[in-house]
Amino acid sequence: MKQERDDPMKIDDRQTVSIAVREILNTREVRQGLSFLVPELLRIWADKSHLKNKITGPLERLVVSGISPDTPGQYPSLFADPGAIRQLSTALPQVLAAGSDALHTLGSTVEEMSPQDQEALLAHLLSANAWGGIGQLITALLRTLSKIHEHNPDYLTRCLEPGFRQFMEGVDFGELREFLDTSSDDIAAFAKMANDVIWQYPAKLVLALSVIPDVANALIEILRESLVRFNNTSPDIVADILMSLLRKVDGGNLGRSVNEILELVRSIHTGSALIGDPGIPKFFHDLSALLEDASRHIDGGLLAKARVALSEDREVIAGVTVNILKENPDLWLKQLERYSDMMNPGIRSKSNRLSALDEFPDDDLADAVDTGLSDIDMQEVAEIANLFAAMVNRVHSLKPELVKQLATQLSGSLDLFEVKEAAERLIDDVGDAFTPIGRAILPQAIKTICRMMAPADDEYENEMTEARDMLRSVLMGEEATL
């Protein structure tokens, strides 16, 4: 009784496995192998014993004649019998586990073989006719699953659910969380140890990293070859393939997923406000703490040097690009030729959006604009202007000649002849065309400026009086006094 309790395999399972083993032994391939294996086993058993060797000869002939693969009528097709397959299904997990161990041992043994033997073995394996059978097996399995899914759509889910449930029940995520909490120092130590060991063998590290370009080149080659095949195919076929893929995308599910993402963002924002202090969301507090902690450990000088290095690298990239364009002018000229074609779709898109707004009902449009613009914090906008003006005044008070020096350097570096000629041509070319626009706009602009310059009782009247006198002198052709 104790033996039955300790035995993990039930009596019915053992009987099923026995039947399956018997069926396997009756196959031609297994009998053929046994006809070579059994004599060797008998010889090993006999070894140097004279008595055993006397018995081995007749016994070998008897056994071999009984299991000879040439005996007619003894070899049912095992895998063509559904009943045998059902019997084998019970033993398959144990068979697969044993097969996995055997393959692992085989791989370790192959590693120790000579290169010539390895090449011969792999050549036999890789060129074997079994690959076609493997492909057909995969196809048959996929076809079988498709047929099962026709009347049992959640078949795989139900089959995998018990194992997955046992996995979830067996894993203690609390222990996992505690392990992660308590192992941060160990993980850091492991990372240090791993790097210490790796950097003790720099040649191996270089060789390992040298694989990356080869993998990248292989992926690029695969991509290039695939694109070549697409480009060599008729455009309508390529477009139909891509459009068929696009049509299979579930637009409704995509929209619902977007809704869930938007709701998640809103929930996080609302929850942050609820769990935070009044007026200070929790996200602001946690993000501030994170960035403050990080900023204390950032080397400001190193950050500045890195940004300078990146700027100089961008300059190098720009210089290389310019040199390439000089050597291959078509790359630039062809884009200039099609510049309008590249810009027009964006212009038409903006026009279409504005046209759509123009077709909205007046009341709805006005209410939407009023609601959207009325909540703009204009005080903060004004504060930005105030801070910018204060910064300009502060810099000017500390370095009064700075802006003037920069402006003088810019003005002195300009080619006044070229600037004058370009301005004259642009003004002449654009002025005539824009005359109707100017005549439509300038009257109101001048009236507004005149109202601004009109006398008024405020703190700016003295400066405005000087400005009116200077403008009058200029218009009358008199010498203007500052």
C-alpha positions in Angstrom: 0.0 0.0 0.0 2.8 2.3 0.8 4.4 1.7 -2.5 1.1 2.7 -4.3 0.9 5.9 -2.2 4.5 6.8 -3.0 4.1 6.0 -6.7 3.1 9.3 -8.5 1.7 7.3 -11.4 -1.8 5.8 -11.0 -2.5 2.1 -12.0 -4.6 3.2 -15.0 -1.7 5.4 -16.1 0.8 2.6 -15.8 -1.5 0.4 -17.8 -1.8 3.1 -20.5 1.9 3.6 -20.6 2.5 -0.2 -20.9 0.2 -0.3 -23.8 1.9 2.7 -25.4 5.3 1.1 -24.9 4.1 -2.1 -26.4 2.9 -0.2 -29.4 6.1 1.7 -29.7 8.2 -1.5 -29.6 6.0 -2.9 -32.4 7.1 -0.2 -34.8 9.5 -1.0 -37.6 11.9 1.7 -36.6 12.2 0.7 -33.0 12.6 -3.0 -33.8 15.3 -2.1 -36.3 17.1 -0.3 -33.6 16.7 -3.1 -31.1 18.0 -5.6 -33.5 21.4 -3.8 -33.2 21.1 -2.8 -29.6 20.1 -6.1 -28.0 23.2 -8.1 -29.2 25.4 -5.4 -27.8 23.6 -5.5 -24.4 24.0 -9.3 -24.3 27.7 -9.1 -25.1 28.1 -6.5 -22.3 26.2 -8.7 -19.9 28.3 -11.7 -20.8 31.6 -9.8 -20.6 34.4 -12.4 -20.1 32.3 -15.1 -18.5 32.6 -18.3 -20.5 29.3 -19.6 -19.2 27.4 -16.4 -20.1 29.0 -16.3 -23.6 27.8 -19.9 -24.2 24.3 -18.7 -23.3 24.6 -15.4 -25.2 24.9 -16.9 -28.7 21.6 -18.8 -28.8 19.8 -16.2 -26.8 21.0 -13.4 -29.2 19.7 -15.4 -32.2 16.4 -16.1 -30.5 15.8 -12.5 -29.5 16.9 -11.0 -32.8 14.7 -13.4 -34.8 11.8 -12.4 -32.6 12.2 -8.7 -33.0 13.6 -8.6 -36.6 12.1 -5.7 -38.5 11.7 -7.9 -41.5 9.1 -10.1 -39.8 5.8 -9.5 -41.7 2.7 -8.4 -40.0 4.3 -7.1 -36.9 4.5 -3.4 -37.5 1.3 -1.4 -37.1 1.6 2.2 -37.9 1.7 3.6 -34.4 0.9 7.3 -35.1 -1.8 6.5 -37.7 -3.9 4.9 -34.9 -6.0 7.5 -33.0 -6.3 5.0 -30.1 -2.5 4.7 -29.8 -2.3 8.5 -29.8 -4.7 8.7 -26.9 -2.7 6.1 -25.0 0.5 7.9 -25.7 -0.9 11.3 -24.5 -0.6 10.2 -20.9 3.1 9.3 -21.2 4.0 12.2 -23.4 4.9 14.7 -20.5 7.4 12.1 -19.1 8.7 11.4 -22.6 9.2 15.1 -23.4 11.0 15.7 -20.1 13.3 12.8 -20.7 13.8 13.9 -24.3 14.7 17.4 -23.0 17.3 16.0 -20.7 18.7 13.8 -23.4 19.0 16.7 -25.8 20.8 18.7 -23.2 23.3 15.9 -22.6 23.6 15.5 -26.4 24.5 19.2 -26.7 27.1 18.9 -24.0 28.7 15.9 -25.7 28.7 17.5 -29.1 30.6 20.4 -27.6 33.5 18.1 -26.7 33.7 16.5 -30.2 36.3 17.5 -32.7 35.5 20.3 -35.2 35.4 17.7 -38.0 32.9 15.5 -36.2 30.9 18.5 -35.2 30.7 19.7 -38.8 29.7 16.2 -40.0 27.0 15.8 -37.3 25.5 19.2 -37.8 25.6 18.7 -41.6 23.5 15.5 -41.2 21.1 17.2 -38.8 20.7 20.4 -40.7 20.3 18.7 -44.1 18.1 16.0 -42.9 14.8 15.3 -44.7 13.0 15.6 -41.4 12.7 19.4 -41.8 9.9 19.0 -44.3 8.2 16.7 -41.9 8.6 19.2 -39.1 7.0 21.9 -41.2 4.2 19.6 -42.1 3.8 18.8 -38.4 3.5 22.5 -37.5 1.0 23.0 -40.3 -1.1 20.1 -39.1 -1.0 21.3 -35.5 -2.1 24.8 -36.6 -4.8 23.4 -38.8 -6.0 21.2 -35.9 -6.1 24.2 -33.6 -8.1 26.2 -36.2 -10.7 23.4 -36.4 -10.9 23.2 -32.6 -11.4 27.0 -32.4 -14.3 26.8 -34.8 -16.5 25.2 -32.2 -14.4 25.9 -29.1 -13.0 29.5 -29.4 -11.4 29.6 -25.9 -9.8 26.2 -26.1 -6.2 27.3 -25.5 -7.4 29.6 -22.6 -9.2 26.7 -20.9 -6.3 24.4 -21.4 -3.7 26.8 -20.0 -5.9 28.1 -17.2 -5.2 25.3 -14.7 -1.5 25.6 -15.1 -1.5 29.3 -14.9 -3.8 29.3 -11.9 -1.4 26.9 -10.1 1.5 29.1 -11.0 -0.3 32.2 -9.6 -1.4 30.3 -6.5 2.2 28.9 -6.0 3.9 32.3 -6.3 3.8 34.4 -3.2 4.0 38.0 -4.6 4.3 39.3 -1.1 7.6 37.4 -0.7 8.6 38.6 -4.2 7.9 42.2 -3.1 9.9 41.7 0.1 12.7 40.1 -1.8 12.9 43.0 -4.2 12.8 45.4 -1.2 15.5 43.7 0.7 17.8 42.8 -2.3 18.4 46.3 -3.7 21.8 46.4 -2.1 22.6 42.9 -3.2 21.5 43.7 -6.8 23.8 46.7 -6.7 26.6 44.6 -5.4 26.0 42.0 -8.1 26.1 44.6 -10.8 29.4 45.8 -9.4 30.8 42.3 -9.1 29.6 41.5 -12.7 31.3 44.6 -14.1 34.4 43.9 -12.1 34.6 40.4 -13.5 33.7 41.5 -17.1 36.3 44.2 -17.1 39.0 41.8 -16.0 38.6 40.3 -19.5 38.5 43.3 -21.7 39.2 41.2 -24.8 36.1 39.1 -24.2 34.1 42.2 -23.6 35.3 43.8 -26.9 34.5 40.5 -28.7 31.0 40.4 -27.2 30.3 44.0 -28.1 31.7 43.5 -31.6 28.8 41.2 -32.3 26.4 44.2 -32.2 27.4 45.7 -35.5 27.2 42.3 -37.2 23.7 41.8 -35.8 22.7 45.3 -36.9 24.2 44.6 -40.4 22.3 41.4 -40.7 19.0 43.1 -39.7 19.7 45.9 -42.1 20.3 43.4 -44.9 17.1 41.5 -44.1 15.2 44.8 -44.1 16.8 45.9 -47.4 16.1 42.5 -49.1 12.5 42.6 -47.9 12.1 46.2 -49.2 13.7 45.2 -52.5 11.1 42.5 -52.9 8.3 44.9 -52.1 9.6 47.5 -54.5 10.0 44.9 -57.3 6.3 44.0 -56.8 3.5 45.8 -58.6 2.5 49.0 -56.7 -1.1 48.0 -56.7 -0.3 44.7 -55.0 1.9 46.3 -52.4 -0.8 48.9 -51.7 -3.4 46.2 -51.5 -1.3 44.2 -49.0 -0.7 47.2 -46.7 -4.3 48.4 -47.0 -5.6 44.9 -46.2 -3.4 45.0 -43.0 -4.8 48.4 -42.2 -8.4 47.2 -42.7 -7.9 44.4 -40.2 -7.1 46.9 -37.4 -10.1 47.1 -35.1 -10.9 50.8 -35.2 -13.5 50.6 -32.5 -11.3 48.8 -30.1 -8.5 51.3 -30.9 -10.9 54.2 -30.0 -12.0 52.5 -26.8 -8.3 51.9 -25.8 -7.6 55.6 -26.4 -10.6 56.4 -24.1 -9.1 54.1 -21.4 -5.7 55.8 -21.7 -7.3 59.2 -21.4 -9.4 58.1 -18.4 -6.2 56.7 -16.8 -4.5 60.1 -17.2 -7.5 61.9 -15.8 -7.7 59.4 -12.9 -4.1 59.9 -12.0 -4.4 63.6 -12.1 -7.5 63.6 -10.0 -6.1 61.1 -7.5 -2.9 63.2 -7.3 -5.0 66.2 -6.3 -7.1 64.2 -3.8 -4.2 62.6 -1.9 -2.0 65.7 -2.0 -2.1 68.8 0.1 -4.6 71.6 -0.7 -3.5 73.3 -3.8 -0.4 71.1 -4.2 -1.1 67.8 -6.0 0.8 64.7 -4.8 2.5 64.4 -8.3 4.0 67.9 -7.8 5.3 67.0 -4.4 6.8 63.6 -5.4 8.2 64.9 -8.7 9.8 67.9 -6.9 11.4 65.5 -4.3 12.7 63.3 -7.1 14.2 66.1 -9.1 15.6 67.8 -6.1 17.3 64.6 -5.0 18.7 64.1 -8.5 19.8 67.7 -8.9 21.9 67.5 -5.7 24.0 64.8 -7.3 24.3 66.3 -10.8 27.6 68.0 -11.6 26.7 71.4 -13.0 30.1 71.8 -14.7 30.0 68.4 -16.2 26.4 69.1 -17.4 27.6 72.3 -19.1 30.5 70.4 -20.7 28.2 67.7 -22.0 25.9 70.2 -23.5 28.8 72.0 -25.2 30.0 68.6 -26.5 26.6 67.9 -27.9 26.4 71.3 -29.5 29.8 70.8 -31.1 28.7 67.3 -32.3 25.6 68.9 -33.9 28.0 71.3 -35.6 30.1 68.4 -36.9 27.0 66.6 -38.2 25.8 69.8 -39.9 29.3 70.2 -41.5 29.3 66.7 -42.7 25.8 67.1 -44.1 26.8 70.3 -45.9 29.9 68.5 -47.4 27.7 65.7 -48.6 25.3 68.1 -50.2 28.1 69.9 -51.9 29.4 66.6 -53.3 25.9 65.4 -54.2 23.9 68.6 -55.1 20.9 66.6 -56.4 20.1 65.7 -52.8 19.4 69.3 -52.1 18.3 70.7 -55.5 15.6 68.0 -55.9 14.2 68.9 -52.6 14.2 72.6 -53.4 12.4 71.7 -56.7 9.7 69.9 -54.7 9.6 72.3 -51.8 6.2 73.7 -52.7 4.8 70.1 -53.1 6.0 69.4 -49.6 4.5 72.5 -48.1 1.2 72.6 -49.9 -0.4 69.5 -48.1 0.3 71.2 -44.7 -1.2 74.5 -45.9 -4.3 72.8 -47.3 -4.7 70.9 -44.0 -4.7 74.1 -42.0 -7.1 75.7 -44.5 -9.4 72.7 -44.1 -9.4 73.0 -40.4 -10.2 76.7 -40.5 -12.9 76.0 -43.1 -14.5 73.5 -40.7 -14.5 76.1 -37.9 -16.2 78.5 -40.3 -19.0 76.1 -40.9 -19.8 75.7 -37.2 -22.9 77.5 -35.8 -22.2 81.0 -34.7 -23.5 80.6 -31.1 -21.6 77.3 -30.6 -18.4 78.7 -32.0 -18.6 81.9 -29.9 -19.4 79.9 -26.7 -16.5 77.6 -27.3 -14.0 80.4 -28.0 -15.3 82.3 -25.0 -15.0 79.3 -22.7 -11.6 78.4 -24.0 -10.0 81.9 -23.9 -11.7 83.3 -20.8 -9.9 80.9 -18.5 -6.4 81.9 -19.7 -4.5 83.2 -16.8 -3.5 86.6 -18.2 -2.0 87.6 -14.8 0.6 84.9 -15.3 1.2 86.0 -18.9 1.7 89.6 -17.6 4.0 88.2 -14.9 6.2 86.6 -17.5 6.5 90.0 -19.3 7.3 91.6 -15.9 10.0 89.1 -15.1 11.6 89.4 -18.5 11.6 93.2 -18.3 13.1 93.0 -14.8 15.8 90.6 -16.0 16.7 93.0 -18.9 16.9 95.9 -16.6 19.0 94.0 -14.1 21.5 92.9 -16.8 21.6 96.4 -18.2 22.4 97.9 -14.8 25.2 95.3 -14.2 26.5 95.4 -17.7 25.2 98.5 -19.4 27.4 98.1 -22.5 26.6 94.5 -23.1 23.6 94.8 -25.5 25.1 97.8 -27.2 28.3 95.8 -27.8 26.4 92.9 -29.3 24.3 95.1 -31.5 27.5 97.0 -32.7 29.2 93.7 -33.5 26.2 92.6 -35.5 25.8 95.9 -37.3 29.5 96.1 -38.0 29.6 92.6 -39.5 26.7 93.2 -41.9 27.5 94.0 -45.5 25.4 97.3 -45.7 25.5 97.4 -49.5 24.0 93.9 -49.7 21.5 94.5 -47.0 20.5 97.9 -48.5 20.1 96.3 -52.0 18.1 93.3 -50.7 15.8 95.6 -48.6 15.2 97.9 -51.6 14.4 95.0 -53.9 12.1 93.3 -51.4 10.3 96.5 -50.5 9.9 97.4 -54.2 8.7 93.9 -55.1 6.4 93.4 -52.2 5.3 97.1 -51.6 3.3 97.4 -54.9 1.6 94.0 -54.3 0.8 94.9 -50.7 -0.4 98.4 -51.5 -4.1 97.5 -51.3 -3.5 95.7 -48.0 -1.6 98.7 -46.6 -4.3 101.1 -47.6 -6.8 98.9 -45.9 -4.9 98.5 -42.7 -2.7 101.6 -42.2 -5.6 104.1 -41.7 -6.8 102.4 -38.6 -3.3 101.7 -37.4 -2.3 105.4 -37.8 -5.5 106.6 -36.1 -4.7 104.3 -33.2 -1.1 105.5 -33.0 -2.4 109.2 -33.0 -4.8 108.4 -30.2 -1.9 106.9 -28.2 0.2 110.1 -28.9 -2.6 112.5 -28.0 -2.0 114.7 -24.9 -3.2 113.0 -21.7 -2.9 113.6 -18.0 -0.6 110.7 -16.9 2.9 110.0 -15.9 4.1 109.5 -19.5 3.0 112.9 -20.8 6.4 114.6 -20.7 8.0 111.8 -22.7 5.1 111.8 -25.2 5.4 115.6 -25.6 9.1 115.3 -26.5 8.2 112.5 -29.0 5.5 114.7 -30.6 7.9 117.6 -31.0 10.5 115.4 -32.5 8.0 113.8 -35.0 6.8 117.3 -35.9 10.4 118.5 -36.6 11.1 115.4 -38.8 7.8 115.9 -40.8 8.5 119.7 -41.2 12.1 119.1 -42.3 13.5 120.8 -39.3 16.5 119.7 -37.3 15.4 117.2 -34.7 16.6 117.8 -31.2 17.0 114.9 -28.8 
